[in-house]
Amino acid sequence: MKKKAIAFLLGMFALNAGFTPAAGAAQLLFDYVGYDYESPDPNPNQFGEVGSGYVSLGEVPVLYAPLVFNTVANQYTYVISGLTAINQQVVGPFIIVDYAGGALDVYEDDRTLGTDYDFGVNPPNATAPPTFVDGTHFLGGALTNFRFVFNTIDNSGSFEANYQVVGGSQLDNVDVTRRTGWTFAGVTSNEINMPEGYAHQVDGQVLVEQVVPAKDKSWGALKANYR
Amino acid sequence: MNQRKTRIIAGLAALAFAATAEAGPIIDWDPIYFYGPASSTFNNQPLGNPLAGVGTVSDFNAPFDFLDASDPTKEYTIVISGLTSLGTGTIGAPGLQFYSTNYSGGTIQIYEDLTPDHDYGVNPPNATAPSTFADGTLLLSGVFTRFVVQTNDFTQFQVGNAEGDINWNGGSLIDLTVTGGAPCPGLFTGGLTWRPVGDVLIPGYLFRHDGKIDLNCPVPAETSSWGKVKAQYR
């Protein structure tokens, strides 16, 4: 009797887990390296103040299947945009900034016929973002729950966000069950060669996870499994 | 007078270490997996506990851009060892808590192996890790002069970062880390995760780190007279 009850409870947990899409094996989609800045920037003396916009741009040096790419012929760049700071918390030397909105887009630009990316200085400027958003819109991603965490003493931190593939020329190459995932990155202000006017150096990646669909089942059918 | 001296010294230091126009990581990886003893967790790496890591290089940039990390006949691997925890410090209340662990010591090696065979295995150190990462030709070696791991208890995807400084001391390509006769320290940076969901972590490993190394090259000092330097701070 006791065993039956435990088995039933375990079954309930298993069923409950099925109500929310379960994550399968994570798959690395691409890696990105660049810099970030704020635009708009209501208070240039502060990072992550409410109302400020977060932008990051740079190169995508490594991509993975199912994306179809050619890093010899093309240059791949990324832009994170559309993020607005909606909350800032300070805990000792750390700041936590939450953002609304957001997109992470990848572009493919012919190395011969296209334009090399150029960070320039004090972005936005004549070349950043323009030289990062030219060419073909390769992969469009929507970001939600973007959170930036930073230690103001050692000048390093990280960010994370939910990620969903929503567009671009590669959309159809990404299976519909593998379009949801997440991104995370390390950020630092300790690189002494950072172009003037940028806030941090960024190194991140995007992982997608297979969504295991939930199965509808009646109470009767479930209980029958344990009788 | 003392203030003026301080300003002059600060000015000279700034001149010596001003940034060059060059930018970009020399080495990028996805990932390095870190491991330690069972008593090390994402929020507590006790005093004296070691931390080590193994990983593969995914991209090279100048001055190492003649190397091709995607060449299937080779593998480029990273081995980190000898980091010793100075204890984990906690800041904030549960639910909004940060954990910072500084490490002392530590070395890093980067290898080129003509017989690709790296294997993370599980529960390292094991029969293949770090041994299958620490083989081939040693391209670069260095010692950490700073290393910190930062984690927390509130990020959705269990995300933090690890960062350190490296002084290069060996390897067949060490000359490429020198610019204008001056050695360029390495800056080891990147995000890490301890998320167990979705096979992001391999059993027995503590962190997955996505990062890179930059050369923090100082600009050669500009010749100037004391009079000119002092004039800038008057």
HADDOCK unambig.tbl for C-alpha pairs under 7 A between the chains (distance, minus, plus):
assign (segid A and resid 23 and name CA) (segid B and resid 198 and name CA) 5.86 0.50 0.50
assign (segid A and resid 24 and name CA) (segid B and resid 198 and name CA) 5.11 0.50 0.50
assign (segid A and resid 25 and name CA) (segid B and resid 198 and name CA) 4.13 0.50 0.50
assign (segid A and resid 25 and name CA) (segid B and resid 199 and name CA) 5.28 0.50 0.50
assign (segid A and resid 26 and name CA) (segid B and resid 198 and name CA) 4.81 0.50 0.50
assign (segid A and resid 26 and name CA) (segid B and resid 199 and name CA) 6.00 0.50 0.50
assign (segid A and resid 26 and name CA) (segid B and resid 200 and name CA) 6.06 0.50 0.50
assign (segid A and resid 61 and name CA) (segid B and resid 59 and name CA) 6.84 0.50 0.50
assign (segid A and resid 62 and name CA) (segid B and resid 58 and name CA) 6.97 0.50 0.50
assign (segid A and resid 91 and name CA) (segid B and resid 92 and name CA) 6.12 0.50 0.50
assign (segid A and resid 92 and name CA) (segid B and resid 91 and name CA) 6.88 0.50 0.50
assign (segid A and resid 157 and name CA) (segid B and resid 160 and name CA) 6.72 0.50 0.50
assign (segid A and resid 157 and name CA) (segid B and resid 161 and name CA) 5.83 0.50 0.50
assign (segid A and resid 158 and name CA) (segid B and resid 160 and name CA) 5.66 0.50 0.50
assign (segid A and resid 158 and name CA) (segid B and resid 161 and name CA) 5.91 0.50 0.50
assign (segid A and resid 158 and name CA) (segid B and resid 191 and name CA) 5.83 0.50 0.50
assign (segid A and resid 160 and name CA) (segid B and resid 159 and name CA) 6.96 0.50 0.50
assign (segid A and resid 184 and name CA) (segid B and resid 159 and name CA) 6.98 0.50 0.50
assign (segid A and resid 184 and name CA) (segid B and resid 191 and name CA) 6.70 0.50 0.50
assign (segid A and resid 185 and name CA) (segid B and resid 190 and name CA) 6.45 0.50 0.50
assign (segid A and resid 185 and name CA) (segid B and resid 191 and name CA) 4.76 0.50 0.50
assign (segid A and resid 186 and name CA) (segid B and resid 161 and name CA) 5.64 0.50 0.50
assign (segid A and resid 186 and name CA) (segid B and resid 189 and name CA) 6.73 0.50 0.50
assign (segid A and resid 186 and name CA) (segid B and resid 190 and name CA) 4.00 0.50 0.50
assign (segid A and resid 186 and name CA) (segid B and resid 191 and name CA) 3.64 0.50 0.50
assign (segid A and resid 187 and name CA) (segid B and resid 190 and name CA) 6.59 0.50 0.50
assign (segid A and resid 191 and name CA) (segid B and resid 216 and name CA) 6.39 0.50 0.50
assign (segid A and resid 192 and name CA) (segid B and resid 19 and name CA) 5.37 0.50 0.50
assign (segid A and resid 192 and name CA) (segid B and resid 216 and name CA) 5.87 0.50 0.50
assign (segid A and resid 193 and name CA) (segid B and resid 19 and name CA) 4.83 0.50 0.50
assign (segid A and resid 193 and name CA) (segid B and resid 20 and name CA) 5.63 0.50 0.50
assign (segid A and resid 193 and name CA) (segid B and resid 21 and name CA) 6.44 0.50 0.50
assign (segid A and resid 193 and name CA) (segid B and resid 22 and name CA) 6.26 0.50 0.50
assign (segid A and resid 193 and name CA) (segid B and resid 23 and name CA) 5.49 0.50 0.50
assign (segid A and resid 193 and name CA) (segid B and resid 216 and name CA) 6.75 0.50 0.50
assign (segid A and resid 194 and name CA) (segid B and resid 23 and name CA) 6.42 0.50 0.50
assign (segid A and resid 203 and name CA) (segid B and resid 190 and name CA) 5.85 0.50 0.50
assign (segid A and resid 203 and name CA) (segid B and resid 211 and name CA) 6.08 0.50 0.50
assign (segid A and resid 204 and name CA) (segid B and resid 191 and name CA) 6.98 0.50 0.50
assign (segid A and resid 204 and name CA) (segid B and resid 210 and name CA) 6.69 0.50 0.50
assign (segid A and resid 209 and name CA) (segid B and resid 198 and name CA) 6.77 0.50 0.50
